Amino acid sequence: MRIAEIYSSLQGEGRLTGTPSALVRASGCNLRCWFCDTPFTSWRPEGEDRDVVEIVAAVEQLKDRGGSWVKLLAKAGQPADKVALAHVIITGGEPMLFAEMIPLCEELRARDWHITIETSGTLYLPVACDLMSISPKLASSTPVRQGAGNWSDRHERDRHQPAVIRKLIEEYDYQLKFVIDSPADCEAVEQWLHDFPQVDAKHVWLMPQGIEPVELQQRTDWLLPYCQQQGFHYCPRKHIEWFGPGRGT
């Protein structure tokens, strides 16, 4: 797999927010969201090809840095008794692009890691996974044609794969995490969910688009009340609050 970075941090989004985690960030994506906050894994993919043995070894090494958890947790205002490192997040980019995900997840499961996979829900692999964190891409994610080249059409064609979504939510414990840029996106989420009546609101998380605290707060002001009204989870981007928008967070 082409890997952009492997590091330790706290999960900043969704159900496991605040959980000390090892993060494996794959480089390469089949989509090109205009707001992508990791362009070094999509628009301009970086990284090195690493085999499964190397990746697992790098993740296991993070267990030996127990002292760093105390500092991370203190900075995030979390109690220091949560320092046990047992969770790994495989993210991207789009990690499901890589068939190596199958043996990688098997090896991590064999070492008792709790595995979260962050995916757009456009590709399927029969992987070992404890939490499938699916981020469906709404129409507002499509990049404008000018400057995006062929990616505008490719993104719009591939961003929504209902059959893949249904297979993932049938086979895995899951959360659906939608990026919300404007109130119109809330209406789009309602329309999206209409096609998936099996999805309970408890699985739905709405996250404000943005990487700067000011813009996140501006969207929070209207998105949080909407989530409360609809019975959805509001999904703050806590890692930005804790550590800023830089890489390795």
N, C-alpha and C positions, 0 to 999 in steps of 0.2 A: 504494500500500500504506500501511496505517497503521503507522507506525514509532514504537516506544517509545524506542529509543536506538541510536546507532551509536558505537562506541568501539573502542579497541585494548586488547588484553590478551594473556594466554597461555592457550591451550586447557588447561582443567583436568580434562577427562574423556576417557577412551577411548584409542584407538590413537594419537592425535596429541598426547597430553598434553605440555605444555611448549612447544608450537609457537607462536611469535609470530603473532597473528592479528588481523584486523579482524573485529568482530562487528556484524552487522545484526540487531536484535531486532524482529521484527514483533509488533504488538499485536492480539490477537484470537485466540480459541481455540474449537474445537468441543467441548472436554471441560472438566471442572472437577475435577481431582484435588484431594482434600482437602489433600494435602501440597504443592501447587504452591508453588515458591519464587520465582515471579515473578507474584504475584497482580495486579500492575499491567498484565499482558498477558492476563489471563483473567477472574478474578472482578471486577476493577475496571479494565478496559482503558483505558490512557492513550495519548497519542501524537498525532502529526500525520500527515495524509495527505501523502505525498511521492511524486512520480513517479519513474520509473526513472532519468531523467537526474540528478535531485537525489541519489538514493541512491548511484549510481555515483560521482558527483563527491565526495560525502562520504567514501566508501571510499577513493578515490584520494588524497584529501588526507591520509589517515593515513600514507601512504607517506613523507610529508615530515617526519614526526616521529621520524626515526631515533634521535635522542638519547634519547628516552623509553624506547626498548627496552633500552638499557644499564641504566637504573634498574629497569625491570620485571624483567629477567632476573637482576640482582643480588639483588633482593628475594626472588626465587623460588629462588635458589641455582643458576641455570642459567649455563652458559658464555656469555660475551658475544659469541662469534663466530657466534651464531645470530640476529643482528639483522635479517637480510633478511626483509622483510615480503612474503609472497607467498600467504598463506592467508587466506581469508575464510570465516567461519562465519555461515550464515543460520539464525536460531533464532527462538524466540518465547516464549510463545504457540505458534501453529501456522502456520508460514509457508506451508504448502501450501494454506491457505484462499484464497490470492490468485493469480488468473490472471496477475498482473503478474510473478510469479516466473519465468515463461517468458522474457520479454525481459530481465529483470534478470540471470538467470543467463547468458544468451547474451552480454550486454554484458560481464559480468565475465570470462567465458571468453575473449572476444576480447582482453581486457587481460591475459591469462595468469595470472589468479588461480586458485589451487587452491580448489575450492568444496566445503565441507562443509555439508550441510543436516541440521538436527536436527528430527525429525518424530516424531509418535506412530505413524505408519504406518496412519492411518485414512483418508487422502486421497491421491489420485494426481494428479500433473501430469507431463507429459513434459519435464522440466527437464534442463539440462546440470548434471552433478554428478559430482565425483570421489569423494566418500565420502558415502553415505547413512547417517546415524546415526539408527537407528530405535529409539525407546523405547516398546515395547509396554506397554500399561497393563493390569495384572493386576486381578482383582476387588477386591483390597484398596485400590485407588486410588479407588473410588467413594465420593463424599461421602455422609454419613448424611443421611437424608431431612430430619430436623429442621434447619432453617437453610439447606438447600440448595435448597429449593423444587423446581421441576421438573427441576433439573439432576441430581438423583439418578437419575431414570429415564432422562434423555437420555444421561448419561454411560455408564450401564450398557449402554444400547442400542448406543451408537456406539463404545465403547472398543476393540472387537476386530473387525477387518475382515480376515479371512484372505485374501480375494482380492487386496486391496491389498498386503498383506505379501508375498504370493507374487510379484506383479508387480514390486515394488521390489527384492526380492532376486534376481530373475532378470535385471533390467536394469542393476543398479548394483553397484559395489563397496560393501560395507555392513558395518556392525557393529550388533549388537542389544544395547541397553543397558537392562537391567531395574532398576527401583528396588525395593530390598528393605527392607521394614519389619520383618519378623519371619521366623522359620524357616519358617512356613507358606508364605511367598512363594517359598521355594526349591522346595518341592514343586509349587507352581503353575507355576514356570518349567519344571520337568521335564515336567509335563503339557502345557504350551504347546508345548514342543519336540517332543513325541511326534507332534503334528500336522504338523510340518515336518521330516521325516526328511532333507531335503536340506541342513539347516543343520548345519555342523560346529561343534564346541565352540570352535574358534579364533575364531569370529565373535561369541561370547557374552561379554558383560561384565555383571557384577553389581555394583551400586552401592548402598552403604548410604543409606537415607533419613535426611535431617537436614541442618540448616544450622549446627549448633553443634559445635565440635570434640569436646566430651564425648560427645554422643549418637552422633556418627559413630564414635568410638573404641569405644564400647560395642558397636555392631553389627559393627564390624570384627573384634572378638575372636572371634566365631563365624562370620562370613561369609567371612573370608579362608581359614581351614582348609577350609571347605566348597568354595570355588572350587578350591583345590588338589586336593582329592579328586576333584572332578568334571571337572577339566580346563578349567574356565572361567577367564576373566580376572577378577581382582578389579579394581574400578574405583574408586579413591579420588577424592575431590572436592578435587583439589589447589588449585584457585583459592581455596577457603575457607581452606585451610591457609596459602596465600601472602598473600592479600589480605583475608580476612574475608568475611562474607556480604552485604556491601553491594552496591548497584547499581553498574554500570560495571566489574564484575570478571569 
